[in-house]
Amino acid sequence: MEAAPTLADSGKDPLWITIIKAVMLFLFLALSVAFGVWFERKLIARMQHRYGPNRAGRFAACLSSR
């Protein structure tokens, strides 16, 4: 029988798996920040009854560049 993996066995992934993990983590964090900013702007615009992401077109993606 093979022994169960221990903590000493961690970190031995091939380079390509490490790169995929890093890219997936980066994408998750980037999309989380983008969604958080979008949601915050939409919520604040609704609370202030002003022209904001809730009325600025398709998801208001370019609103902050104005």
Secondary structure by P-SEA (a helix, b strand, c coil): ccccccccccccccaaaaaaaaaaaaaaaaaaaaaaaaaaaaaaaaaacccccccccccccccccc
